[in-house]
């Protein structure tokens, strides 16, 4: 599938030409990994601080995961970050927020240039997040599902003192199953609604999504986080969908049985995470809305970006402390966001 027929705006590389069909997501990614120790013959490169650059647009939920985990683990010194703007052309994510429209480290105006540096005939969507090798300018991987897990397991030497354990070994079997379910039913579920190609496929997607959200409402009623008393990668993955729900998915994707703010447990849970250092300080609601409402012209032909909703509700008390728990477990909160990486439209601080 060519880049022209496959929209590149999300890390899915999903095929959005779904007229008359159900939404399907292309899950083929560059499988190369960054590992602490590289076995002979493995499709992998060695982790090396300062060599690689994470490319992660604030607007994209899949890229947002990497920004949060990088913050929580304190990998800023080991892994630099480049942030494309929220609105791009059909060809590639672009670095239009940087001076001259060029990434200051990779020296390129389009992320596509880094993909072509790896493969001059790269056939798939130009997706974020991606990790590029600054010595070659080439993308190493764009496997968003694996990138954050490797941050937890392969970059341990370069994590900050007090970094939380986001992927506890004892919980991995249950976490892996839960995260797969969250992806298929919620993260991808909103897209199944938004890009449904028929009334029948939309109705089925809508029902499936709300069954999942109601189940999460029940699960979180008696526990502070998805896996219990501390934050894990599972919470990061759910949060990036929830934080976009009322601003984008409720209206733009027709996920409108009710707003997140009308679900007492999930709304309180989402605010608890938003107000936790490392989560809400990565969120730029203006960029999120600009991306979805401007880029998806098939859903919003005039490209009009809504002024609402008012984001101030994210800062209201959530009351989840009554459930106990320690968000960072035996760890500590990350340091404040560095000035160079601060969201221009953050509502925190």
C-alpha positions in Angstrom: 0.0 0.0 0.0 1.5 3.3 -1.0 1.8 6.4 1.2 -0.8 8.2 -0.9 -3.4 5.6 -0.3 -2.7 5.1 3.4 -3.2 8.1 5.7 -0.1 8.6 7.9 -1.5 10.7 10.7 -1.4 8.1 13.4 1.0 5.4 14.6 -1.4 2.9 13.3 -0.6 3.3 9.6 -4.3 2.5 9.5 -6.3 2.3 6.2 -9.0 4.9 6.5 -10.7 4.2 3.1 -13.5 2.3 4.8 -16.6 3.3 2.7 -19.1 0.5 3.1 -16.7 -1.4 5.4 -15.6 -1.7 9.0 -12.5 0.2 10.0 -9.3 -1.9 9.9 -5.9 -0.9 11.1 -2.7 -1.8 9.4 -0.5 -3.2 12.2 2.7 -3.7 10.3 5.6 -1.8 11.8 9.4 -1.7 11.5 10.2 -4.5 14.0 13.8 -3.4 14.9 14.3 -3.0 18.6 16.7 -1.1 20.8 18.1 -3.6 23.3 20.5 -3.5 26.2 22.2 -6.6 24.9 21.8 -7.5 21.2 21.8 -11.2 20.4 23.7 -12.3 17.4 21.5 -12.1 14.3 18.7 -10.2 16.0 16.9 -7.4 14.3 18.0 -4.9 16.9 20.5 -2.2 17.7 22.1 -1.4 21.0 20.7 1.2 23.4 23.1 4.1 23.4 22.4 7.3 25.3 22.4 10.5 23.1 22.5 8.6 19.8 18.8 8.2 19.2 15.9 10.7 18.8 12.3 10.1 19.6 9.9 11.8 17.2 6.5 12.1 18.9 3.7 14.6 18.0 1.7 15.8 21.0 -1.5 15.4 19.0 -1.2 11.7 18.4 -2.4 9.3 21.2 0.1 6.6 20.3 3.0 9.1 20.4 1.7 10.6 23.6 2.3 7.3 25.3 6.0 7.6 24.6 6.2 11.2 25.8 4.6 10.2 29.1 6.7 7.1 29.7 9.9 9.0 28.8 8.9 11.7 31.4 8.0 9.2 34.1 11.2 7.2 33.7 13.4 10.3 33.3 15.0 9.4 30.0 15.3 13.0 28.8 19.1 13.1 28.9 19.4 9.7 27.2 16.9 10.2 24.4 16.2 13.6 22.8 12.8 14.4 21.4 11.5 16.1 18.3 7.9 17.1 18.1 6.2 17.6 14.7 3.3 20.0 14.5 -0.3 18.9 14.7 -1.4 19.6 11.1 0.5 17.9 8.2 0.0 17.2 4.6 -0.9 13.8 3.0 2.7 13.0 2.6 4.2 13.2 6.0 4.3 14.6 9.5 6.3 17.9 9.3 8.4 19.9 11.7 6.6 23.2 11.2 6.9 24.1 14.9 10.7 24.3 14.7 12.6 27.4 13.4 12.6 27.2 9.6 10.3 24.1 9.7 13.4 21.8 10.2 14.1 19.4 13.0 17.2 21.0 14.7 18.9 17.6 15.3 18.0 15.5 12.3 18.0 18.5 9.9 14.9 17.4 8.0 11.6 19.2 7.3 9.6 16.0 7.0 9.6 12.8 9.0 9.3 11.0 5.7 13.0 11.9 5.1 14.1 9.7 8.0 12.0 6.8 6.8 13.5 7.1 3.3 17.0 7.2 4.8 16.3 3.8 6.0 14.5 2.5 2.9 14.3 4.7 -0.2 11.3 2.7 -1.3 9.5 2.6 2.1 6.0 1.6 1.2 3.9 2.3 4.3 2.5 5.3 6.2 4.8 7.8 7.8 3.9 7.3 11.4 4.7 8.6 14.9 6.1 7.7 17.3 9.4 6.8 15.6 12.9 6.6 16.9 15.7 7.8 14.5 19.4 7.3 14.6 21.0 10.7 14.7 24.3 9.4 13.2 22.5 8.1 10.0 19.3 10.1 10.0 17.4 6.9 9.5 14.3 5.6 11.4 15.2 2.6 13.6 11.7 1.6 14.6 8.1 2.9 14.7 6.6 0.0 16.7 4.6 2.1 19.2 3.5 -1.0 21.1 7.0 -2.1 21.8 8.8 1.2 22.2 7.5 2.1 25.6 7.9 -1.5 27.0 11.5 -1.3 25.9 11.9 2.1 27.7 11.0 0.2 30.9 13.0 -2.9 30.3 16.0 -2.0 28.1 16.8 1.6 29.1 17.0 0.9 32.8 20.6 2.0 33.1 19.6 5.5 32.0 16.4 5.9 33.9 16.3 8.6 36.7 16.7 7.8 40.3 13.2 7.1 41.7 11.8 6.0 38.3 8.6 3.9 38.8 8.3 0.3 37.7 5.8 0.7 35.0 6.0 -3.0 33.8 6.4 -5.1 36.9 7.6 -8.6 35.9 5.1 -10.4 38.2 2.2 -8.6 36.7 3.2 -8.9 33.0 0.9 -11.8 32.0 -2.2 -10.0 33.3 -1.0 -6.6 32.1 -0.3 -7.9 28.6 -3.8 -9.3 28.4 -5.4 -6.2 29.8 -3.4 -3.8 27.5 -4.3 -5.9 24.5 -8.0 -5.6 25.4 -7.7 -1.9 26.1 -6.1 -1.4 22.7 -8.7 -3.4 20.7 -11.8 -2.2 22.6 -10.9 1.4 23.6 -7.8 2.8 21.9 -8.8 1.4 18.6 -12.5 1.3 19.5 -13.0 5.0 19.1 -11.4 4.8 15.6 -13.7 2.0 14.7 -16.6 4.4 15.4 -15.1 7.4 13.8 -14.1 5.7 10.5 -16.9 3.2 10.2 -17.9 2.9 6.5 -21.5 2.0 7.0 -24.3 2.5 9.6 -24.1 -1.2 10.4 -20.4 -1.1 11.1 -20.8 2.1 13.2 -23.6 0.6 15.3 -21.5 -2.5 16.0 -18.4 -0.4 16.9 -20.4 2.0 19.1 -21.9 -0.8 21.1 -18.6 -2.6 21.5 -16.9 0.6 22.7 -19.4 1.4 25.4 -19.5 -2.2 26.7 -15.7 -1.7 27.2 -16.0 1.7 28.9 -18.7 0.5 31.2 -16.5 -2.5 32.1 -13.7 -0.1 33.0 -16.0 2.0 35.1 -16.7 -1.1 37.1 -13.1 -2.2 37.3 -11.9 1.2 38.6 -14.6 1.7 41.2 -12.7 -0.1 43.8 -9.1 0.3 42.8 -7.1 3.5 42.1 -5.3 2.3 39.0 -5.9 -0.5 36.5 -3.4 -2.9 38.2 -4.0 -1.8 41.8 -2.3 0.7 43.9 0.4 2.0 41.6 0.6 3.4 38.0 1.7 1.0 35.3 2.0 1.1 31.5 -1.6 0.0 31.3 -2.7 3.3 32.8 -0.6 5.3 30.3 -2.3 3.4 27.4 -5.8 4.0 28.6 -5.1 7.7 29.6 -4.2 8.8 26.1 -7.6 7.9 24.8 -9.5 9.2 27.8 -7.8 12.6 27.7 -8.9 13.0 24.1 -12.4 11.7 24.6 -14.6 14.8 25.2 -12.4 17.1 23.1 -12.4 14.9 20.0 -13.9 11.4 20.1 -17.3 12.3 21.6 -18.2 14.6 18.7 -15.7 14.1 15.9 -15.8 10.3 16.1 -19.5 10.1 17.1 -18.7 8.3 20.4 -21.5 10.2 22.0 -23.6 8.1 24.3 -22.3 10.4 27.0 -19.2 12.4 27.8 -16.3 11.1 29.8 -17.2 13.9 32.3 -20.5 12.1 32.8 -18.9 8.8 33.9 -18.1 9.4 37.6 -15.4 6.7 38.0 -13.6 7.1 34.7 -13.7 10.9 34.9 -12.2 10.9 38.4 -9.6 8.3 37.4 -8.6 10.3 34.3 -8.3 13.5 36.3 -6.2 11.7 38.9 -3.8 10.7 36.2 -3.9 14.1 34.5 -2.9 15.8 37.7 0.0 13.4 38.3 3.4 14.7 37.1 4.2 13.2 33.7 0.7 12.9 32.4 -1.2 16.2 32.1 2.0 18.1 31.5 2.4 16.3 28.2 -1.1 17.4 27.0 -1.8 20.2 24.6 -5.6 20.3 23.9 -5.2 22.9 21.2 -2.8 20.7 19.1 -5.1 17.6 19.7 -8.1 19.4 18.3 -6.2 21.0 15.5 -4.9 17.6 14.4 -8.2 15.7 14.3 -10.5 18.5 13.1 -8.2 19.8 10.4 -6.5 16.7 9.1 -9.6 14.5 8.9 -11.3 16.5 6.1 -13.4 13.5 5.2 -15.1 13.7 8.6 -14.9 17.5 8.9 -14.8 19.0 5.3 -14.5 22.6 6.3 -11.7 22.0 8.9 -13.4 24.1 11.6 -11.9 23.5 15.0 -14.4 23.7 17.9 -13.6 26.2 20.7 -14.7 23.9 23.4 -14.9 22.0 25.6 -13.5 24.0 28.6 -10.5 22.1 29.8 -10.5 23.6 33.3 -12.5 20.6 34.6 -9.3 18.5 34.4 -7.9 20.5 37.3 -10.9 19.9 39.7 -10.5 17.6 42.7 -11.0 13.9 41.9 -11.2 12.3 45.3 -9.4 9.2 44.2 -6.9 9.5 47.2 -9.7 7.9 49.3 -8.8 4.6 47.5 -5.3 4.8 48.9 -2.3 3.6 46.9 1.0 5.2 45.9 1.0 6.4 42.3 4.8 5.9 41.9 5.1 2.9 44.2 8.6 2.9 45.7 9.6 5.6 43.3 9.1 9.4 43.1 7.5 11.9 40.8 9.5 13.2 37.8 11.1 16.6 37.9 9.1 19.5 36.3 9.0 19.6 32.5 12.0 21.2 31.0 11.3 24.6 29.5 12.3 23.5 26.0 9.7 20.6 26.1 6.9 22.5 27.8 3.6 22.4 26.0 2.7 25.9 24.7 -0.9 25.5 25.7 -0.6 23.5 28.9 -3.2 24.1 31.5 -0.9 23.0 34.3 1.3 25.5 36.1 
